[in-house]
């Protein structure tokens, strides 16, 4: 584990987050070197480590000697990726800093498109590196903008013969979560759904135990992918510790995997080992991540698919719009099952149907007035132009207790279009976590993003409940139809 600028990785000191070393500061290594092929160059990085030697090995040349099997490494290594700055920063920013193209950190796929890593990779300072400045200012670009100036590489590793494999790169589209609850983790969304190619790690719902064997697979010092393993030697609410797993700057964000099941039990973040065998390296335990990450909780609840309102992926089809082949969706063109919100089939038990057999449907042109849309003369309907009873979902009457009303009486929303969040005072001012910040307030964007992610998780759970209600409705309607038919 290499020292970074300004750190003190010695026994009894406070270890700091790890950044990749500055190549030009390593004796005997040229600033133009990338530290990919020469073992001697890699060895010169080891100013401190867990004990006398660095035990890490290239993932595809692993010999099974570190306490995990060769099969374990083969099954889990593909999900580990490398975070790298884009190489075009000089064309984007007037003051680009010194990070353009730098191989920066590590992380692990946790869904088709979500990647779990260390939060400090997106910090505006640290490690003696200079990030780009916003054009025309002296301000460092935001963590969100830092993220979108990076990409993640997979397959950056040696094959069994010692040849570099062609790496595959995926742009970071969004910094979804960043240092929530003060925990050094981040979740980013990647373009291209790399999880369909490389797979994704399962997340342990609970922390590891002291003595469990753990593996860290990542890119120490930015080199091709390596594996190190050893026992968990300590566990607190804030740290998972291991004093026999060698890491370097560049390992930051690596998943800490439990053997033999490969479940994620932490995110590696910090160094603290010494060559004399004291101290320990450590990361954030999975319980701390789960407590603060709506994305991770959603994956645990939903089986590995990220929550999106519009998704073109093919993983899980229970989304608000999906082109997959499972018919229980809010919009589906399939013809297999007709109990859907929109369907062109011929069974009348649907939310939209042009048939005339059964009139108890959400839209029907029949002559029975107890329907969601009907032109009849009975006013107790969801849409009605009559003037009898005004407690309906839309009515032009003068009673304000309606879902949409054009009046301006007491208790009604302002006239004119309103965003949903601002439509009524109880939505506009309060959230589960307290008052929402003003739009111009510092940190407001991140707070709103976190709130929106929480809402997305709730919607996902509500969707499952709605599916159950639709199923129950079908059962009740079928029983009703059988009863009604028997009375004719």
N, C-alpha and C positions, 0 to 999 in steps of 0.2 A: 504494500500500500504506500504509494508515494506521498510525500508531504506536498501540500499546495502552498502557494505564497501566503505567508503570514500565519500559518497554522502551527500548533504545537502538539504533535501526535506523540506525546510522551506519557509515561505512567503518571497518573494522578492529575493530569491536565484535562481540560474539557475538549473533547474531540469535536471537530467541525465537519460540515458537509464537504464531500469530496468533489473536486473538479479535475478534469484531465490536466496532466502536467504540461508545462511550457517546454516544447521540444528543445528550443534553443538554449534552455538552462541546464540541459543534461550533458555532462562532460563527455566529449567524444562523439556527440550526435549532432548532425547537421540540421539546421532549421528547415531544410527542404525535405528531410526524411519523414516518413509516415509511420515508422515503427511497425512494419507489418511482417518482415521476413527474417530479420537478424535476431537470434536469441540473445546475443550479447548486448544488443541495444536495449532489449526489453529488460534484461537483468540489471542494467545500470539505473533503471528507474527506482529500484527497491531501496529507498533510503530507510524505510521501516517496513516491517511485515510481522506476521504472527510466528515468531520463532526464527530459527537460523536459515531456513530455506523457503522459497516460494514453491508450493506444491501444485499450483494450478496446471491444467493441461488443455491442449486444443480439443474441442468437443469430439471431433471425428477421429482423433488419435488417442482417445482416453483408454487406459489399460485396466480400469476396474479397481485401482488400488486406493481410492480415497474414501471408501465406505459406502458408496452407491454403485450399483451395477452398471455395466456397459449398456444394457438394455434400458435402464432408467434414463441415462443421458440421451440415448438415441430417441426415446419416446418424447422427451421434454425439450430438447434443445431448439427445435425449429421455431417455437413460440417466442423465443428471446430475440429482441431486435436492438439495433443501435440508433440512438438519436444523434443526428448530425445537422449542423448549421448548413443552410444553402450556400452555394459558392458564388452567388451573384449579388452579395450585399453591396459591393462597391457600385453596382449599377442602379441600386435602389435608394441608397442613402448617401448624402454628401459626406457625412462622417460615419464610416461603416465599422469602426473599431478594428479589433484584431481577431475576430472569431469566424470570419468567412471560411466556410468549408471545414471547420474544426469538428472532429469526431468527439462528441460531447458527453454522451451518457448511454445508459442501457434501460431496458424495460421489458415488459411482457404483455402479449396479447391476452385480453380477458373476454373478448367477444369477437364477432366478425370484424368490427371496426374500432373497438375501444382498446386503448393501450395504457397500461398502468406503469407509472415511473415515479421518480423523485420530484418533489415540488421545486427544489432549489435549482433544477436545470433551467427553470424559467424566471429565476430571480434577476433583478436588474443590476446587481453587483455580486462580486464574489470570485475567488480564485485568482485574482490579479488580472482577469480578462476584461477587455473593454467592449461592451455591447454597442450596437448602432445607436445614434442619436436621432430623434425626430428631426426631420429636415427643417432648417431654419430656427432651431432651438438648441438649448444645451441640455435637454431632457432625454434620458434614456427611453427607448421605446418600451411600451407596456409589456407585462408578462404575456398577455394575449397575443400581442404582435410578435414578441419573441417566438412564441410557439409556431405561428404561421410562417415564420422564416426558417423553419426546420423541416426535416423529413426523417423517416425511420427506415433503416436498412435491414433487410433480412438476408440470410445466407452469406453474410460477410464472414467467411470461415475457410479454413483449409480442409480439403478433402483428405481421405486416408493416405494418399500419396504425397501430401504436402503441397498441393497446388491450390491457389486461391479459387474459390468458386465464384461465378458471376453473381454479384449481389443484386437484389431487387429492392427498389426504393418506393416509398409511398408518402405522399405529402401529408403533413399535419394540417387538417382543416380547421380545427377548433380546440382551444383549451377549455375542456368541459368543466373540470374541477381543479382547484389549485390551492394547496395549503389550507384547506378548510379545517376549522377547529385547531389551528396551529400545528397540524400534523404535516410532516414533510413528505407529502405525496401529491401526485397530479394524475389526472385522467385526460388523455387527448383522444380526439376522433381522427381517424386516418381515412384518406381517400382509398377507394378500390377494394374495400372489404378483404384485407389480407388474411383474415382468419379463415376464409374459405380455402386458402392454399396452405397455410402454415399451421392451422389449428389454433386453439387457445387454451390456456391453463384453467383448470377448475379452481375456484376460490374456496378455501377452507372456511366454514362458518364459525370456527372457534380457533383460539390460539394453539400453538404447539405446546408441548411439555418440555421441560428441561430434560436433556438426554436424547431427545429426538434427533435423528440425523437430518441435517439440512444441506441443501446444495444451492450455490449461487452461480448462475450461468449468465455471462455478460461479456463486456468488452473493456477489460482493464486497460487504462492508458490509451484507449481507442484502437487497440489491436484486434485482430480477428477473434472470434468467439472462443471463450475458454470456460472450463468448469473447475470449481473448487467445492469441497464438501467437508463437513465436520459436524460435531454435535452442537446443539443449542445448549449454551452454558448459563444463560440467565434470561429472565423474563420479567418485565414490569409492565405497567399500563402504557408506558411510553416507548419501551425499547425491547427488541429481541436481540440478544447478544450471542456472539460466537467468537471464541478466542483461538480457533484453529482453522479459520477460513481466510486465506490471503485474498486481499482485494487491492485495487488501485483506483485513483481518480479515473473516471470513465466507467467504473462498475456502478456508480450511483444510479439508482432506479432499478437495478437488477431485481428480479423476483427472487425471494427466498423460498425454495421449494422443499417440502417435506418428502423424505423417502420412507416407504417405497411408493406412496400413492401419487406423488407429484403435485399435491395441492399447494396453492400459494398460502404461505403462513406469514409473509412479511414483505417489505420493500427495503432493500439495502440502501443506506444513506450515508453512513459515517465510518471513519476510521478511528482506531484507538489502540491497535496492537503495536507491540515493539519487538525488535529482533531478540531481546532478552527473554521473551515469553510472557511479559506482563501486558495488562490491558486487554481490550477486546474490540473487535469491529462490531457494528450494530446497525439496526434499521428500525423502521416503524412496524410494530406487530399488526397482524391482520385485523385484530379487534379494533384498534384505533382507526384503521382505514374504514372498516365497515360502519363504525359509529358516525363517521363524518362524511361518507360518500353515498349519496343517493343512487349514483350509477351502480356501485358495487352491490348495494342492497337490492336494487332492481334486478340485477343479474342473478343474485342468490334466490330471489323470489320467483323469477321467471324462467330460469333454466338456461341462461347464457345468451339471450338476445338483447341487444341494447334497445332502449325505448325511443321510438321515433314516431312522429305523427304521420309522416309520409316516408315510405321505405320501398326501395326497389329490390331489396335483397331477397334471398330465397330461403332464409333460415327458418324463422317462425312466422306463420302467416296470420296470427291473431293481432293484426294491426289495423289502424283506421283505413288504410288503403294498401292493398297488396295484390300483386299479380300472381300469387301462388295458387296452388291447386286445392286448398282446403276451403270448403264453401261457407264456413261460419265466420263471415267477415262483414264489415259494414258496407262494403261494396264488392261485389263479385259478379263476374260474367258467367260463372260456371252454371251447369244445369243439373248437378248431381243432387244437391239438397236444396229445397226451396224455402226453408226457414231462414231467410236472410233479409236484410233491410232493403235490398233491391234485387229483384230477380225477374227474369223474363219467362220463367217456367209457367206451367199451367195449373199449379195448385194454389187455391185462393188464400191459404194461410200465410200471407206475406204482408209486409208493411206497405208495399206498393203493388197493386195487382189490378189488371183491367178486367178480370173475370167477373162473372155475374152470379156464381153459384152461391157463395156464402157472403153475406153483406157485412158481417162483423169484422171489418178490415180497416186499416188505418186510412185507406183512401178507396172509395167505392162509389160507383155511380148508381147503385141500387136505390130502392125506395124506402129503406128503413132508416129513420133519422138518427139512431144511436150509433153514430160513426164519427171518426175524427174529422172528416170533411164531408159535409152533406149540404145540399141545397134545400132541404126540407124546411119546415116551419117550426121545428122544435128548437128552442134556443139553447138547451144544455149541450152544447157541442164545442169542440176546440176552436172551430172557426165558424162564425155565424154572422150574417148581416142583420139579423133581427134586432129588435129593440126591447125584447122582454126581459131577459136576464143578462146582466152585464158581467158576471163573474166568469169570464171565458178567457182563453189564452190570447185572443185578439178581439177587440171590440171597440167600436167608435163611441160607445156610451160615455157617461160622465162619472163612472165609479173608478177610482184609481187603482184598485186591487186587481190589476191585470198584468200579464207578462209584457204586453206591448200596448201602449196607449199614446195617442197623439195629444192628449189634453195637457194642461199645465196646472192641474189642481194640486192640493197638498199631498205630499208623499210620493209624487211622481218624479221620474228622472227629468233632467233638462230636455227641452225640445231639440231635436236634431240628432244626428248620428253621434254615438259615444263609444269609445273603446270599452270592451267588457269590464276591464279592471277598474274603469272610472265610472261605470254606469250608475252605481249607487254608492252612497258613503260607506256602508259596511264593507264593501269590496275594496274601496279605494284606500282606506286608511289602516286596515288591520291585516296582519298575516300571523300564522302560528308562531313565528319567531319574534313578533313585536311589530311596531310601526314600520311601514315601508319607507325607505329613504327618499328624499326629494330627488328629482331627475338630475339636478346639477350637483348633488352632494357627492363628495369624494367617496369612492368605493361603491356607489349606487349600482353601477353596471354589474359588478360581481354579485352583489346581494340579490338583484333581480334575477340574474342567471341561476343562482342557487335556488331561489324560490320557484322559478319555472321548472327546474329539474325535479324538485320535490312534487310539484303539481303533476308532472309527467308520470312519476311513479304512482301517484294516487289514481291518475286516469287509467294506468295499466291495470291496477287492481280493480277499479270500478268496471273496466271492460269485462273482466272475468265474471264479476257479479252480474253484469248485464246479460252476458251469455247464458248464465244460469236462469235469469228471469225469463229470457226468450224461450228457453227449453221448457220451463214450467208453464208458460203461457200456452205453448203448443200442446202440452199434455192436458191442460184444462179445457182448451178449445176442442180437442179431440173428444174428451169425455162429454162436453156439452153437445157436440154434434151427434154423438151416439144417442144421448138422452133425447134430444129434440127429434131425431129420426124415429125413435121408438114410440113417440107420442103421436105421430102423424096417422 
